[in-house]
Structure formats: structure tokens, C-alpha cells
């Protein structure tokens, strides 16, 4: 090893490097969104509903794991909008730094090419509207006479002729520093298909826990400053001795 490298590894500069490297470890985790208060329809009673998971529980679509909701009768329930009247279901979120959400959304009686509803991401300072279009990012849940094609799904869980399609929703950059207060799941009720939400997960941090990372960052800055001061002092002493 180089004769100059050995002394460096014994100085606070080496510790500073380790502190800096550790700060880059930031694995992204996804958190299920609880929709138990909003579910209103038993999915197992739909056409071919006996093919779906019957009692809620975990469901993996590709690398994304969702939690299906068990309703009042312990069967799998969803948030179903009307096909004949406009409806909005508001789901409280209260998370900061949300950049991506994954949903399981299909429809009942969907007509390809028609807008059936939307998902509104409502933040403290920003709002993003994700439009639900039959044949583009959603389709009918059953492979029958209604809309059976979808071009923009991020994945699909198939259960015989039934399915649950996954949407990957990238939020605008403004949400990286905003607090996502709620999600409004809407159906337009125009007869183009009634969208239903089966599950959702997203990244971000609970808003109440936001101060904790800031404190950790400040501690790292203080430690780095101390190590720099110690390292500078050690270097000055070596130069005097030399």
C-alpha cells in the first residue's frame, strides 16, 4: 500500500468517507393504502367472481405486493363506482415525498376508448389527475363482451377469464416535497364503465415522521464537521513534525 495511504486510513478523513457513503443507502419501500373504510362491493359476486381470491389477503403482481381487503362478510371487497351516476370516494393518505403509486383498477361494463373516471392525488400544494380510459390503462374485469384490451397496464394478475390490472402512476416532481393529503377515486357515471379500486400501494413517508430524517441529517453534518476539524488538526501536526 502507498506510504501516504496508510496514514490517511488512520485519520478522521477515512471516517468521514464512511459517513458520506452510508448516507447514500436509501432503499425504496412501498406501503399499502388502507381502503377498508371505502370498500362497498363484494368482488366475488361479479361475473366469474369465484375465480378471484375469496377472502382478501396478499396478492403479488410482478414485483409489487398488494393487500386485498376482506369486507364485512370476510369476502374480497372493492371500491366500486356507479356506471350511471358520478361518484367520488375520498381516501385519506397524509404521506410526504410520494413519487410513485401502484393501483389495481378495473371496471364493470367498460367500453373501449371511453373515459370512465379518474384518480386525483390531492396534496397540500399540488394536485395531479390520473385519467382512467378504457382500453388504455383500465379495462373490464372479465374477458367477455365488454372492453377486453389494455395498452398501458404495468402488469396483470389473471384468474381464468377474470383479471386485475396494475397501473404504475408517476407523480409530478412537486410531490417529492409536498404532503399527499388524500386520493379521490372518481367514476363519471356516464355509462362507459364503472371503475373499481381493488388495492393500492405507494412510496413516501408518513407526514408525522418527517422530522426524524431531518434530525439524522443534521447529526451527520455535525459529525462530518467535527471529523474535518480533527483531520485538519492532525494534518497540521504532521506538517510541523515533518
Helices and strands as residue ranges (DSSP letters): H 3-9, H 12-22, E 31-32, E 41-42, G 43-45, G 49-51, E 57-61, E 64-70, E 76-80, E 87-96, E 100-108, E 115-123, E 127-133, E 155-159, E 162-170, G 173-176, E 179-187, E 194-202, E 205-206, G 207-209, H 210-241
